[in-house]
Amino acid sequence: MEELLNKFNVDNWRSCCLEIELKLKKELQDGGLVEKYRQEFEEERQQKLKKLKLIFRNEFDIEDVDNQLNAYTKNIKEINQDIQNQINFNLFNFAKNNLKLLYEEYPNTYIFINKVASGDLNQIQISRLLSIFVKVTVDSTNQSNKSNAGNAGEDMVDTMITALGIKEGVGYKKQHKSVGGSNTDFIFPYVEDNINLGVEIYLAVQFSTNDRIRMVSSESKSGAQKYAVIGNGMDVCSKTLDDIGMEHLESMRQDHMLVCFEKELKRKIQLLEKEVAKVNKNGSIPKSRAKNKTKLDYFQKATISFSEFAKILKKRFAD
């Protein structure tokens, strides 16, 4: 790192940037300095999330659970984003104030920070080096955002299930290992790993999806019902039901029910009803009608809201 920084001048800065970036990546990402800094906030984050769960369970209304889950996930995102912002905007200062830590565990970052803070570089060099540091940091937090989204989906479902009075280890199980299939996010009721007999519902969760929906393994027992929960259309998701491709709706139609945000489901059905009713100016039927009718059929007959799904679970598995 020191040799690279010494060569980092006006003439050859471009050739050094990628090498400096790679060295920083090894120490900042994948459990490195970014994660070390993140742990500074973890206890407070967990307390906030615990409080959110408690409020959700105390105020739980099965008739309004779609809106409650929308607000719940929005609050989770705000808690997580606050930490991401602190990492993105303050990691350099954290590193500069913890030189002993850097010296012992992150030697290249130690050299980098000292060089930038030394006063030996001109403003152009400093701005370029800081840009590299920020890029590596933001790449790390962006990856964390994806992980947080996946975790939020499973947490959302788990929070709803427990609010229904369904006990883990009795009425349901998380991360079930099926015979001959991949892990399933949730099953109802509880059975031991590598046993399919007795499972009534398999549930896969994917918080935000475009043209691919994560489905329950086809190798799971065909006798059980299969549901896929998605967050499309919720405030924290960038995708809507419009983003789900026809190919994957066709595969879902075979044996999966879709569970999604009620407001988004109603919007999509209304949109498809209008599309199906359209005729061309010459009175002929648009080529898109058949595809739209297939989509409409699936969203009307094989898609339910969170509230409807909650009622199914409560009736069958709550104590």
C-alpha positions, 0 to 999 in steps of 0.5 A: 500500500505504501508503495502505491500511495507514494506513486499516486501522483497527477500522472499515474493516479489511474493505474494505482486506483484499482490496486488501492481499491482491491487492498482496501476491499480485503480489509474493509469488506467481508467481515472487515472494518465495515463490520467492526464499525457496524457492531458499534450500533448493533445492540441499540439496533436490536433494542429498537427492533425488539421494541418494534416487534412488541408494538406490532404484536400489541396492536395486531389487527388481523383485518388490517395486517397488510397495512401494519406489515407495511408500516412495520417493514418501513420502520425496520428499513429506517432503523437499518438505513440510519446505521448504513448512513453512519457507516457511509458518511463516518467510517473514515473518521472512525478509522482515523480515531482508531489507529491502534485497531488499524495497525493491529488488524488492518495494516493497509488501511492504517497506511492509507488513513495516515497518508491521507491525514498526513498533509503531504498530499494535495487536494486533488490526490486527497479527493481521489483517495477519499473517493476510493475509500467511499466507493469501497464502503458504499459497495459494502453497505449496498451488499448489506442492504440486500441482505437486510431486505432478505432478512426483513422478509422472513422477519416480517412473516415470523412476526405475523405468525407469532402475533397470530398465537402460533408457537414455534416448534409446535405450529410452525418451523423455520428453515426446514430441511426436506427430504431431497429438497432445499431448505424451506423458509417456513413449514406448518406444523412443526416436523423434524428435519428430513421428514415431509410426512405431516407437513401441511404448508410449505412457505417460501419468502422473497421480500422483493422480486422481479421476474423470478419468484423463489418457490418451494422446492418441487421435490417437497411432498406434493400433497402439502400446500405451497405458498410464496410470500413477496413484498412487491408493492410495499413502501420498502420495495422498489418492485411491483407486481408489474415486474413479475414475468409471465414465465414465472407466473405460469410456473407458479400457477401449477401448485403455488399460491402467492401472498402479497400486499393487499393494496398492490394486489387490488391495483394490479387486478384493476389494471389487468381488468382494464387491459383485458377489456380493451379493443383495437380501433378496428374492433379486433381483439389485441394480441395481449389479451390472452396473456393479460387474461392469464395474469388476471386469472392468477391474481384473482384466483391464486393470489391472496393478501397477508390478511387472508393468509393470516386467517388461514394460518390462525384457523389451522395452527393457532393454539 
